[in-house]
Amino acid sequence: MKVILLEDVKSLGKKGETVSVSDGYARNFIIPKKKGVEATAENMNTLKLQKANEEKVARETKAAAEALAEQLKDNPITIKAKLGTSGKLFGAISSKEIARELAKQRGLELDKKKLVLDEPIKELGTHVVKAKLHKDVTAQVTVNVIEE
């Protein structure tokens, strides 16, 4: 019996694949546990439509990430911070503060988890922070840290 998998099945195949299995395995395991459906013409057509929709959504998401990357590239942000006695910052600037300043200064909503900081910023000057916007799209945010 031909079956379309609705989720990954170990040693059988991945979600969306059409595989041949014995009738008993399909009737007793795959179909009752909703791991797959019989490969009828209607189900095959539904699978094609779902794949096309998923590809369209993926393209739109990537395009939105690329547009955001362009906005981030040309718009540096400025953060004011207090200096300690040794000339270093009093405290540090984290990805949370950078995301908040992006929203406040540029109106760009960006999750702090998408900003990649090896370590918090602890010095005055210009720093470049990477932003992972999509699995294929990364951007760079320029952060100018000045004395308050």
C-alpha positions in Angstrom: 0.0 0.0 0.0 1.2 3.5 -0.8 1.2 5.9 2.1 1.9 9.7 2.3 3.7 10.4 5.6 2.3 13.2 7.7 5.4 13.2 10.0 8.8 11.7 10.1 8.8 7.9 10.8 12.1 6.4 11.8 13.6 4.0 9.2 10.7 4.7 6.8 10.9 8.3 5.6 10.4 12.0 6.2 7.2 14.1 6.3 5.6 14.6 2.9 7.2 11.5 1.3 5.2 8.8 -0.5 6.4 5.3 0.6 5.3 1.7 0.0 4.5 -0.3 3.1 2.7 -3.5 3.8 -1.1 -3.3 4.1 -1.1 -4.5 7.7 1.6 -1.9 8.8 -0.4 0.9 7.2 -3.8 -0.2 8.6 -2.5 -1.1 12.1 0.2 1.5 12.8 0.6 4.4 10.3 -3.0 5.4 9.6 -4.4 4.9 13.2 -1.6 6.9 14.8 -2.0 9.6 12.2 1.5 9.3 11.0 0.3 9.0 7.4 -2.7 8.7 5.0 -3.4 6.4 2.1 -1.9 7.8 -1.2 -5.1 8.5 -3.1 -5.4 11.1 -5.9 -7.2 13.5 -3.6 -4.5 13.2 -0.8 -1.7 13.6 -3.4 -3.3 16.8 -4.6 -3.7 18.1 -1.1 0.0 17.3 -0.4 1.0 19.3 -3.6 -1.0 22.3 -2.5 0.4 22.2 1.0 4.0 22.0 -0.3 3.3 24.9 -2.7 1.9 27.0 0.2 4.8 26.2 2.4 7.3 27.3 -0.3 5.4 30.5 -0.8 5.4 31.3 2.9 9.2 30.5 3.1 9.9 32.9 0.1 7.8 35.7 1.7 9.6 35.2 5.1 13.0 35.3 3.4 12.1 38.4 1.4 10.9 40.2 4.6 14.1 39.3 6.3 16.2 40.6 3.4 14.2 43.9 3.5 14.8 44.2 7.2 18.5 43.5 6.7 18.7 46.4 4.2 17.1 48.8 6.8 19.5 47.7 9.5 22.5 48.1 7.3 22.1 51.8 6.6 20.8 52.9 10.1 23.3 53.0 12.9 21.9 53.5 16.4 23.3 55.5 19.3 23.3 54.4 22.9 24.2 56.6 25.7 25.9 55.0 28.7 27.6 56.1 31.9 31.3 55.8 32.3 33.0 54.2 35.3 36.1 55.5 37.0 38.5 53.5 34.8 37.1 54.8 31.5 35.1 51.7 30.9 31.3 51.6 30.8 29.4 51.4 34.1 27.7 48.1 33.4 27.4 46.7 29.9 25.2 47.0 26.9 23.4 43.7 26.1 21.3 42.6 23.2 18.1 43.5 25.1 19.2 47.1 25.2 20.2 47.1 21.5 16.8 45.7 20.5 15.0 48.3 22.7 17.0 51.1 21.1 16.3 49.8 17.6 12.6 49.9 18.3 12.8 53.4 19.9 15.1 55.1 17.4 14.3 53.3 14.1 10.9 51.8 14.7 12.3 48.3 13.9 10.9 45.5 16.0 13.7 42.9 16.4 13.8 40.0 18.9 16.8 40.2 21.2 17.5 36.5 20.6 18.2 37.3 16.9 21.1 39.6 17.9 24.4 37.7 18.2 26.7 39.2 20.8 29.8 37.2 21.7 30.0 39.2 24.9 28.2 42.4 26.1 29.6 45.8 24.9 31.7 47.3 27.7 33.6 50.1 25.9 32.7 53.4 24.1 33.0 53.6 20.4 31.4 52.0 17.3 30.6 48.3 17.5 29.1 46.0 14.8 26.6 43.4 16.0 25.3 40.6 13.8 21.6 39.9 13.6 20.5 36.4 12.5 17.2 37.3 10.8 16.6 34.0 8.8 18.5 30.8 8.3 20.0 32.3 5.1 19.9 36.0 6.0 22.2 37.8 8.4 22.6 41.5 8.9 24.9 43.9 10.7 23.7 46.5 13.1 26.1 49.4 13.8 25.9 50.5 17.5 27.6 53.8 18.5 28.2 53.9 22.2 28.7 57.5 23.6 29.1 58.9 27.0 26.0 60.1 28.8 
